Amino acid sequence: MIRARTASPRTARAINDRIALELLVERGPLTAARLRDLTGLSRPSVADLLGRLGRDGLVAVVGEAGEERRGPNARLYGLVGDRAHVAALDVRTHGVSLVLADLTGQIVGRAARPVPAGAHAQAREAVNGVLGTLEHTMRTAGVPAVHTAVLGAPGLADPATGALLPVTSLPGWHGDLLTALRRRLAAPVLLENEVNLAGLAEHRAGAVRDRDTFVLLWLGHGTGAAVVLDGALRRGASGGAGELGFLPVPGTGGLPSATDCDGGFHTLAASAAVCALARRHGLPAADADDASAAEEAVRAAGAADAGPSAAFLDELADRVAVGTAGVVAVLDPGCVVLGGEVGRAGGAALAGRVERRLRTLSPLVTEVRAATVTGSPVLSGALATALDTARRELFGTER
């Protein structure tokens, strides 16, 4: 039971309103009687609360609870989804995917826009194409405006300025898109590193719902990490916490530089290295060396898990464990999640191997799990962040 706090009448009303709204987010539509049970408020207080939230356009009657109970006591009250809409965008090197949702979290529109490699030189055309796709999706879904948007992108998101600090592999249109979105939407557009958003998604609805301290290790086209300590995402002083691709490790034949992660952990575990390793073990792997090809190779090896496939997974796990050991030595997170296309495809077969190898490299006991969020974890994390931001403003105690 969530008990309302004692405070001045005005503050108490605001706190009670927020408690009720958060219950409606968590549990869905509720009757007035159920709200009384969950909050400990009196019948008149709940009636006043529902009246205020109704006048504010946040809550409305959405049905009745059970056919056998008719009348006012059976009315179901729920959030008004159309009170606000949010957008989540996953910006990759060669395209953008996006979703729109209402205040309840219901998806009302989704779209994807590829950006061919040849278009990278024409930043304006790439940006305008993405904006056109977003606006078309909004019109089709009947969304007149966006309250908050969250954009997930590779690279460093400066926590002080909200600007994208690109690395050399990012096309120029990424930064231009952020500026154009903020201008076109006339709404807050928050920027977050894509791996951080995937970590938030796993914490909210994936492999680490039971953990408040963990690291998500991203294994895909590139490598990275999301660091969550005591329930809070840690970005570092410049937004660069988790840039694991630059971690110096043995076995690469060189060292990374300030502008190039070749020679770092990236060289051992990024998709091109995974595909090359699969071919060296005689396994089929596409020449594209991209995240999809690496994902397919690892998934097929996990399904077989014998002979060359097992040897491939063993060596891949050794590589992943080397990078993980560096993270564990500094942070002691107790749990590491293998995410990204490769980490998720490896499943328990790869996670178990990494955990066993890690025991030989570190005295710190660390559980290794495979990521479980389906679809795009970046979009899932961006959507959760956008909804949290919008709800904090709309549900705030200053009412």
C-alpha positions as CSV (number, residue, x, y, z in Angstrom):
1,M,0.0,0.0,0.0
2,I,1.2,3.5,-0.8
3,R,0.4,5.9,2.0
4,A,0.0,9.6,1.4
5,R,2.3,11.9,3.4
6,T,1.3,14.5,5.9
7,A,2.0,18.1,4.7
8,S,0.3,21.4,4.2
9,P,-3.1,21.1,2.5
10,R,-1.9,22.3,-0.9
11,T,1.3,20.2,-0.8
12,A,-0.6,17.2,0.4
13,R,-3.1,17.5,-2.5
14,A,-0.3,17.7,-5.0
15,I,1.5,14.7,-3.4
16,N,-1.7,12.7,-3.3
17,D,-2.4,13.5,-7.0
18,R,1.0,12.3,-8.0
19,I,0.6,9.1,-6.0
20,A,-2.7,8.4,-7.7
21,L,-1.3,9.1,-11.2
22,E,1.7,6.9,-10.6
23,L,-0.6,4.1,-9.5
24,L,-2.6,4.5,-12.7
25,V,0.7,4.3,-14.7
26,E,1.8,1.2,-12.9
27,R,-1.5,-0.7,-12.6
28,G,-3.7,0.7,-15.3
29,P,-7.3,1.8,-14.8
30,L,-8.6,1.6,-11.2
31,T,-11.9,2.2,-9.4
32,A,-12.2,4.9,-6.8
33,A,-12.5,2.2,-4.1
34,R,-9.3,0.6,-5.3
35,L,-7.5,3.9,-5.2
36,R,-8.7,4.4,-1.6
37,D,-7.3,0.9,-0.7
38,L,-3.9,1.6,-2.3
39,T,-3.4,5.2,-1.0
40,G,-5.2,5.0,2.4
41,L,-7.1,8.2,1.5
42,S,-10.7,8.8,2.6
43,R,-13.6,8.6,0.2
44,P,-14.0,12.4,0.0
45,S,-10.3,12.8,-0.6
46,V,-10.3,10.4,-3.5
47,A,-13.4,12.0,-5.0
48,D,-11.7,15.4,-4.8
49,L,-8.5,14.0,-6.2
50,L,-10.3,12.5,-9.2
51,G,-12.2,15.7,-9.8
52,R,-9.0,17.8,-9.9
53,L,-7.2,15.3,-12.2
54,G,-10.3,15.2,-14.5
55,R,-10.4,19.0,-14.7
56,D,-6.7,19.0,-15.6
57,G,-7.3,16.6,-18.4
58,L,-5.1,13.9,-17.0
59,V,-7.8,11.3,-15.8
60,A,-11.1,10.2,-17.2
61,V,-13.7,7.4,-16.8
62,V,-12.6,4.7,-19.2
63,G,-15.1,1.9,-18.3
64,E,-16.6,-0.1,-15.5
65,A,-15.2,-2.8,-13.3
66,G,-17.3,-5.9,-13.9
67,E,-20.8,-6.3,-15.3
68,E,-22.2,-7.3,-11.9
69,R,-21.4,-3.9,-10.4
70,R,-23.1,-0.9,-12.0
71,G,-23.1,2.6,-10.8
72,P,-20.5,5.2,-9.7
73,N,-18.6,2.8,-7.5
74,A,-17.8,0.6,-10.5
75,R,-16.3,3.3,-12.7
76,L,-12.8,2.7,-13.9
77,Y,-10.5,5.8,-14.0
78,G,-7.5,5.8,-16.3
79,L,-4.9,8.2,-17.7
80,V,-6.0,10.3,-20.7
81,G,-3.5,9.1,-23.3
82,D,-4.1,12.0,-25.6
83,R,-3.0,14.5,-22.9
84,A,0.5,14.2,-24.3
85,H,2.6,12.3,-26.8
86,V,6.2,11.4,-26.8
87,A,8.7,10.4,-29.5
88,A,11.6,8.0,-29.3
89,L,14.3,7.8,-32.1
90,D,17.1,5.3,-32.6
91,V,19.7,6.9,-34.9
92,R,22.2,4.6,-36.4
93,T,25.0,5.1,-39.0
94,H,22.7,4.2,-41.9
95,G,19.2,5.1,-40.8
96,V,16.7,6.1,-38.2
97,S,13.8,4.2,-36.6
98,L,11.2,5.9,-34.4
99,V,8.0,5.3,-32.4
100,L,5.3,7.6,-31.1
101,A,3.4,6.9,-27.9
102,D,0.7,8.5,-25.8
103,L,0.9,9.3,-22.1
104,T,-0.1,5.7,-21.1
105,G,2.8,4.3,-23.1
106,Q,0.5,3.0,-25.9
107,I,2.4,3.0,-29.3
108,V,0.4,5.0,-31.8
109,G,2.9,5.1,-34.7
110,R,6.2,3.8,-35.8
111,A,8.5,4.2,-38.9
112,A,12.0,3.6,-40.2
113,R,14.0,5.7,-42.6
114,P,17.2,4.2,-44.2
115,V,19.9,6.7,-45.1
116,P,22.2,5.2,-47.8
117,A,25.9,5.6,-47.3
118,G,26.1,7.9,-50.3
119,A,23.7,10.3,-48.6
120,H,26.1,11.0,-45.8
121,A,27.8,13.8,-47.8
122,Q,24.4,15.5,-48.2
123,A,23.6,16.2,-44.6
124,R,20.6,18.4,-45.4
125,E,18.9,15.8,-47.6
126,A,19.4,13.1,-44.9
127,V,18.0,15.3,-42.1
128,N,15.1,16.5,-44.2
129,G,14.2,12.9,-45.1
130,V,14.1,11.8,-41.5
131,L,12.1,14.9,-40.5
132,G,9.6,14.2,-43.3
133,T,9.2,10.6,-42.1
134,L,8.6,11.8,-38.5
135,E,6.0,14.4,-39.6
136,H,4.2,11.9,-41.8
137,T,4.1,9.4,-38.9
138,M,2.6,12.1,-36.7
139,R,0.0,13.1,-39.2
140,T,-1.0,9.4,-39.8
141,A,-1.3,8.8,-36.0
142,G,-3.2,12.0,-35.4
143,V,-0.5,13.4,-33.2
144,P,-0.5,17.2,-33.4
145,A,2.5,17.8,-31.2
146,V,5.2,16.0,-29.2
147,H,5.7,16.8,-25.6
148,T,9.2,15.2,-25.3
149,A,11.5,13.4,-27.6
150,V,14.5,11.2,-26.8
151,L,17.1,10.5,-29.4
152,G,19.5,7.6,-28.9
153,A,22.7,7.8,-31.0
154,P,26.2,6.4,-31.0
155,G,28.9,8.7,-29.7
156,L,29.2,10.9,-26.7
157,A,26.3,12.8,-25.3
158,D,27.6,15.8,-23.3
159,P,25.6,15.8,-20.1
160,A,26.3,19.5,-19.5
161,T,25.2,20.9,-22.9
162,G,23.0,18.1,-24.4
163,A,25.2,18.2,-27.6
164,L,26.5,15.3,-29.6
165,L,30.2,14.9,-29.5
166,P,30.8,12.7,-32.5
167,V,33.6,10.2,-33.0
168,T,35.2,9.8,-36.3
169,S,32.9,7.0,-37.4
170,L,29.7,9.1,-37.2
171,P,28.3,10.8,-40.3
172,G,27.9,14.5,-40.0
173,W,24.1,14.5,-40.3
174,H,23.7,13.1,-36.8
175,G,24.5,16.4,-35.1
176,D,22.5,18.3,-37.7
177,L,19.5,16.1,-37.0
178,L,19.5,16.8,-33.3
179,T,19.5,20.6,-34.0
180,A,16.8,20.3,-36.7
181,L,14.5,18.2,-34.4
182,R,14.7,20.7,-31.6
183,R,13.8,23.5,-34.0
184,R,11.0,21.6,-35.8
185,L,9.3,20.0,-32.8
186,A,9.5,23.1,-30.6
187,A,9.8,20.7,-27.7
188,P,12.5,19.2,-25.5
189,V,14.6,16.8,-27.5
190,L,16.9,14.8,-25.1
191,L,20.0,13.1,-26.4
192,E,21.4,9.9,-24.9
193,N,24.0,7.4,-25.9
194,E,22.4,4.4,-27.5
195,V,24.1,1.8,-25.2
196,N,22.9,3.7,-22.1
197,L,19.3,3.5,-23.4
198,A,19.7,-0.2,-24.0
199,G,20.9,-0.6,-20.4
200,L,17.9,1.3,-19.1
201,A,15.6,-0.9,-21.1
202,E,17.1,-4.1,-19.6
203,H,16.7,-2.6,-16.2
204,R,13.1,-1.6,-16.8
205,A,11.8,-4.7,-18.6
206,G,14.6,-7.1,-19.3
207,A,17.4,-9.2,-17.8
208,V,18.2,-7.0,-14.7
209,R,14.8,-6.0,-13.3
210,D,16.0,-7.4,-10.1
211,R,19.3,-5.5,-10.0
212,D,20.1,-1.9,-9.2
213,T,23.8,-2.2,-9.9
214,F,25.0,-3.8,-13.2
215,V,26.9,-3.1,-16.4
216,L,25.4,-3.8,-19.8
217,L,28.2,-4.8,-22.3
218,W,27.2,-3.9,-25.8
219,L,28.5,-6.2,-28.5
220,G,27.4,-5.2,-32.0
221,H,28.8,-3.1,-34.8
222,G,30.9,-1.5,-32.1
223,T,31.4,-2.1,-28.4
224,G,30.4,-0.1,-25.4
225,A,28.9,-0.3,-21.9
226,A,26.1,1.2,-19.9
227,V,26.9,1.6,-16.2
228,V,24.1,1.6,-13.7
229,L,25.1,2.0,-10.0
230,D,22.6,2.0,-7.2
231,G,19.7,2.4,-9.7
232,A,21.2,5.4,-11.4
233,L,22.8,5.6,-14.9
234,R,26.3,6.9,-14.6
235,R,27.5,8.9,-17.6
236,G,30.8,10.3,-16.4
237,A,32.2,13.8,-16.4
238,S,32.0,14.2,-20.2
239,G,29.4,11.6,-21.0
240,G,32.0,9.1,-21.9
241,A,31.5,6.4,-19.2
242,G,31.4,3.1,-20.9
243,E,33.3,3.9,-24.1
244,L,34.8,0.4,-23.8
245,G,35.9,0.2,-27.4
246,F,38.9,2.4,-26.4
247,L,39.9,0.1,-23.5
248,P,43.5,-1.1,-24.1
249,V,43.6,-4.9,-24.0
250,P,46.1,-7.6,-24.8
251,G,45.8,-9.5,-28.1
252,T,45.1,-6.7,-30.5
253,G,48.7,-6.0,-31.6
254,G,48.4,-2.3,-30.9
255,L,46.9,0.4,-28.8
256,P,43.9,2.7,-29.4
257,S,44.3,6.4,-29.8
258,A,42.2,9.5,-28.9
259,T,40.6,9.4,-32.3
260,D,40.6,5.7,-33.2
261,C,39.5,2.7,-31.1
262,D,41.4,0.2,-33.3
263,G,43.8,-1.6,-31.0
264,G,41.4,-1.4,-28.2
265,F,38.6,-3.8,-27.1
266,H,36.8,-2.9,-30.3
267,T,39.4,-4.8,-32.3
268,L,38.7,-8.0,-30.3
269,A,34.9,-7.9,-30.1
270,A,33.2,-5.7,-32.6
271,S,31.2,-7.2,-35.4
272,A,34.0,-7.3,-38.0
273,A,36.2,-9.2,-35.5
274,V,33.4,-11.6,-34.7
275,C,32.8,-12.4,-38.3
276,A,36.5,-12.9,-39.0
277,L,36.8,-15.2,-36.0
278,A,33.8,-17.3,-37.2
279,R,35.4,-17.7,-40.7
280,R,38.7,-18.7,-39.1
281,H,36.9,-21.5,-37.3
282,G,35.4,-22.6,-40.6
283,L,31.9,-21.3,-39.9
284,P,29.8,-19.5,-42.5
285,A,29.9,-15.7,-41.9
286,A,28.8,-13.0,-44.4
287,D,31.5,-10.9,-45.9
288,A,29.6,-7.7,-44.8
289,D,31.2,-7.9,-41.3
290,D,28.3,-5.9,-39.9
291,A,26.2,-6.5,-36.8
292,S,23.6,-8.6,-38.6
293,A,26.2,-10.9,-40.0
294,A,27.9,-11.3,-36.6
295,E,24.6,-11.9,-35.0
296,E,23.7,-14.7,-37.4
297,A,27.1,-16.4,-37.0
298,V,26.8,-16.3,-33.2
299,R,23.2,-17.5,-33.1
300,A,24.0,-20.4,-35.5
301,A,27.0,-21.4,-33.3
302,G,25.0,-21.3,-30.2
303,A,22.3,-23.6,-31.7
304,A,25.0,-26.1,-32.7
305,D,27.4,-25.6,-29.7
306,A,29.6,-28.5,-30.8
307,G,32.8,-29.0,-32.8
308,P,33.9,-25.8,-34.6
309,S,30.9,-23.9,-33.2
310,A,31.9,-24.6,-29.6
311,A,35.5,-23.7,-30.3
312,F,34.4,-20.4,-31.9
313,L,32.2,-19.6,-28.9
314,D,35.0,-20.5,-26.5
315,E,37.4,-18.1,-28.2
316,L,34.8,-15.4,-28.5
317,A,34.0,-15.7,-24.8
318,D,37.7,-15.4,-23.9
319,R,37.9,-12.2,-25.8
320,V,34.7,-10.8,-24.2
321,A,35.9,-11.8,-20.8
322,V,39.1,-9.8,-21.2
323,G,37.2,-6.6,-21.7
324,T,34.7,-7.5,-19.0
325,A,37.5,-8.2,-16.5
326,G,38.6,-4.6,-16.9
327,V,35.1,-3.3,-16.1
328,V,34.7,-5.6,-13.1
329,A,38.1,-4.6,-11.6
330,V,37.1,-1.0,-11.6
331,L,33.3,-1.1,-10.8
332,D,32.6,-4.5,-9.2
333,P,29.0,-4.5,-10.5
334,G,28.2,-8.0,-9.5
335,C,26.3,-8.5,-12.7
336,V,27.1,-8.0,-16.4
337,V,24.5,-8.2,-19.2
338,L,25.7,-9.1,-22.7
339,G,23.7,-6.9,-25.0
340,G,23.8,-5.7,-28.6
341,E,23.2,-8.0,-31.5
342,V,26.0,-10.4,-30.7
343,G,25.5,-10.5,-26.9
344,R,21.8,-11.2,-27.2
345,A,22.3,-13.8,-30.0
346,G,24.9,-15.6,-27.9
347,G,22.3,-16.2,-25.2
348,A,23.1,-18.5,-22.3
349,A,25.7,-20.4,-24.3
350,L,27.9,-17.3,-24.6
351,A,27.0,-15.8,-21.2
352,G,27.9,-19.0,-19.4
353,R,31.3,-19.2,-21.1
354,V,32.1,-15.6,-20.3
355,E,31.1,-16.0,-16.6
356,R,33.3,-19.1,-16.3
357,R,36.3,-17.5,-18.0
358,L,35.8,-14.4,-15.9
359,R,36.2,-16.4,-12.7
360,T,39.8,-17.2,-13.8
361,L,40.6,-13.6,-14.4
362,S,39.0,-11.8,-11.4
363,P,38.5,-12.6,-7.7
364,L,35.2,-10.6,-7.8
365,V,32.2,-12.8,-8.2
366,T,30.2,-11.6,-11.2
367,E,27.1,-13.1,-12.8
368,V,26.9,-12.8,-16.5
369,R,23.5,-12.8,-18.2
370,A,22.3,-12.4,-21.8
371,A,20.1,-9.5,-22.7
372,T,16.4,-10.3,-23.1
373,V,14.6,-7.2,-24.4
374,T,13.3,-8.0,-27.8
375,G,13.0,-5.6,-30.8
376,S,15.1,-2.5,-30.4
377,P,16.3,-2.0,-26.9
378,V,17.5,1.5,-27.8
379,L,14.0,2.5,-28.8
380,S,12.6,0.8,-25.7
381,G,15.0,2.8,-23.5
382,A,14.4,6.0,-25.3
383,L,10.6,5.6,-25.0
384,A,10.8,4.8,-21.3
385,T,13.0,7.9,-20.8
386,A,10.6,10.1,-22.8
387,L,7.6,8.9,-20.9
388,D,9.3,9.4,-17.5
389,T,10.3,12.9,-18.5
390,A,6.8,13.9,-19.7
391,R,5.1,12.3,-16.7
392,R,7.4,14.0,-14.2
393,E,6.4,17.4,-15.7
394,L,2.7,16.7,-16.0
395,F,2.5,14.8,-12.6
396,G,4.7,17.2,-10.7
397,T,3.9,18.3,-7.2
398,E,3.8,22.0,-8.3
399,R,0.3,21.9,-9.6
